[in-house]
C-alpha cells in the first residue's frame, strides 16, 4: 500500500494532541441553573406551619453570581455569571420552604419573607474559588385578625471553597443555609410560644385585693377596718357639708406568659386619700361617719363589678390591656354616677329614711359579692 499523506501530516499521537488543544481553546458553555433539592429534614414543627413565602429580594435577576470554568487550565476565570435556580428563583425558594416541612393547618400560620438570598463568588490568589452565601429572612405570624405580626428575623449564610472547574458545592451549601434558617425558626418558636406574650393563646386574669396598712396617706379598703375620723386629715372647707371623703379605685399588675397563657396577676386597689378627706368642727358623729363609709363601700362595689367584667372570655391576647382600660373607664364613670345618686337620694346623709334604704341596699350588694366582715358605724 502506498502512503499518499503529505510528509507533514500528523500521526495518531499528533491528532490526539491537536484535538486536546482545540478543545482547550473552546470557551466553556453557559452555566446550567442550580437544582435546589428538597430532602427530608429531621424537623417536625409543633407550633407553626409555613403558610406563605414572599420573595422580597431587591434584585431577582438570579440567586447566584458564579465564576465560569476558565477557558484554559490555570487561567483566571472570567466575570461572574448570573445563575438562577431551576424553575426560577422565586418559585424554587417557595417550593423549598413549603415542601421541606410538613403542613398542618391546625398550627400557627407563618409567613416567610425572603429579603436576601444571594450567592457570590470571587477568585483567590491560590487559584481557588471562594463562595459566600448571604441569607436574610423575616418570619411573621398571620394572625386570625389584624395584619401579620413580625416575630423575628434571621441573618445567616455560609462560605465554601471549590476548584475552578467544579460547581458541585454551590447547591448543597445553599441548601444547608436555607435549612439552618428553618432550624432557627423551629427553635425560636418552641421557646417563644411558652414565654412570648405575643404568641400566647389565652389570657387568665387573677385579682388580689390590696389590704396594706402601711401607706401614711392612703387607706386601702378592708371590710374589717372601716373608716375612722382619724382618717380625715384634710383641712375642713367652708360650705354646707359636714364632712367629705375622697375614695377611688385602681388596678395594677404585670403579665407573665406561662405555657402559652398570659397569666395576668392584678392587684385591685380600693382606697381613700386621707389628706383629701376632711370633717368639719363638731361634725364627728356616727351618722356622718356612716354616710362617708357608704361612699367608700360604693367604690368597693363598683370595683367588684369591674373585677367580674375582666374575665378570660372578655380579654384577648392582642388587646387585653386596652380592653381592661376601657372597662376601667366605664366603671369609673359608673362610680361617679352612683356617688351622685347616693348623695341626691340621701340629701348628703340628712335624710334618715333615704340613708337607711341605701344602707340596706349597699349591705346586700356587699354580701352578694362576698364582701363580709364589715362593722360600720350606725
Protein Blocks (a to p, Z undefined) as FASTA:
>chain_A
ZZfbdfklccfklmmmmmmmmmmmpccdddddddddddddfbdcfkbccfbdcdfbfblk
bmbdcddddfbghiacddddddddehijklmmmmmmmmmpccdfkbccdddddfbdcddd
dddfkopacdddddddddddddfbdcdddfbdcdddddddddfklcklmmmmmmmmmmmm
mmmmmmmmmmmmmmmmklpcbdcddddddfbfkbfkbccddfklccdfklmmbccdedjb
fbdcddddddddddddeehiacddddddddddfklgccdehiacfklmmmmmmmmmmmmm
mmmmmmmmmcfklpcfklmmmmmmmmmmmmmmmmmmmmmmmmmmnonopamklmmmmmmm
mmmmmmmnopghiacdZZ
